[in-house]
């Protein structure tokens, strides 16, 4: 009986000792790092449509009602012809006054734009077109992926390496192309932290893929 109690007591001491060892083991968190890039970034708007008169090099693109203020008759845009893997310059000839018939309840209204294209061989009626207008462009600016940005209310933050672990740093953002964003101010470091995995249950900096 005494041997049994000794065995049980020894097992309890061992469990407590191991548990204490785990509890006081240094916490380790692994992070991916993203280098800050210096590059040109553009804020673009795109419109889809098709060739409606190949002989006259005319296409028709559709603009969402929310983007009507970004286009105007006589304005220019870049038009990509996917079937030919070709970029053409286009000029907006007309913008319809009335929206196209709704195809889905609750969908945004769309307005047709007739676009004059540069004459080119190989155009066929019905070919798919994508029109692109560059709304803003900034050259030689710091950029990061949107995944590295944390949003709290209307403020933006990144995490940088500090002496005692990740440090939260507020930054001022500029334009975005949908995947990368301009960092206008607040970031002097040349890289930021993105969470990879927590190996010891450490505190994790939040990650997002867009605004919260």
C-alpha positions, -999 to +999 in steps of 0.1 A: +000+000+000+028+024+009+045+016-024+013+025-042+011+058-025+047+066-032+042+058-069+011+080-071+028+108-052+058+106-075+036+107-106+018+138-093+051+155-086+063+147-121+032+160-137+033+192-117+070+197-125+065+191-162+034+214-162+054+241-145+082+237-171+057+242-199+041+271-183+073+290-178+088+280-211+097+311-231+069+319-256+079+318-292+060+332-321+072+330-357+064+357-381+067+363-418+082+395-428+073+418-457+099+442-472+087+477-479+088+483-517+094+516-534+075+515-567+048+531-589+012+524-579-020+532-597-056+535-587-075+521-617-112+517-627-121+490-652-151+484-675-160+454-695-178+450-728-173+438-764-166+448-800-199+458-816-185+469-850-152+455-860-151+473-894-155+507-877-133+496-847-161+504-822-166+488-788-193+491-762-183+491-725-205+493-695-200+516-666-216+512-632-238+540-620-214+546-591-186+552-615-203+576-639-185+606-625-152+590-635-159+590-672-168+616-698-174+618-735-142+626-753-121+610-725-095+584-733-088+550-718-068+519-724-087+490-739-075+454-737-086+429-763-083+396-746-086+374-777-057+392-794-037+398-762-035+434-773-039+469-758-055+497-778-062+533-771-098+542-769-119+574-769-153+575-753-177+587-781-210+585-762-224+576-728-260+565-727-286+586-709-306+556-699-294+525-680-295+490-695-323+468-685-318+452-651-308+415-653-309+409-615-331+424-589-312+449-567-282+451-591-266+484-598-276+502-630-252+501-659-248+526-687-234+518-721-204+537-735-195+535-772-158+537-776-138+544-807-107+521-809-075+523-829-079+504-861-062+470-859-062+438-878-080+408-862-109+425-845-141+405-847-176+414-835-183+401-801-147+400-789-144+407-752-130+441-742-117+455-709-113+493-705-090+508-679-089+544-667-060+554-644-076+577-618-045+583-597-008+574-601+021+579-577+057+571-586+086+561-563+065+557-532+066+532-503+041+504-507+029+473-487+004+446-493-030+451-478-025+419-458+001+437-437-023+465-427-044+464-396-074+488-394-090+500-362-119+523-368-105+548-394-068+544-384-043+521-401-014+503-383+014+479-391+036+458-368+074+463-368+102+446-350+110+460-316+136+450-290+109+432-269+088+419-297+063+433-323+056+470-320+023+486-333+029+516-355+003+539-369+007+548-406-009+572-431-021+554-463-025+568-498-040+552-529-044+514-535-045+492-566-066+467-547-038+445-535-010+470-525-013+503-508+008+535-507+023+543-472+025+581-472+038+586-436+046+570-403+069+541-415+106+544-412+114+506-410+123+487-442+101+457-433+070+448-413+057+417-396+029+394-407+019+365-385+031+331-397+022+308-368+023+308-330+044+280-316+039+287-279+005+305-277+021+339-278+001+371-285-006+374-322-008+407-341-041+407-360-041+402-398-066+413-423-071+414-461-089+447-462-107+472-440-125+460-409 
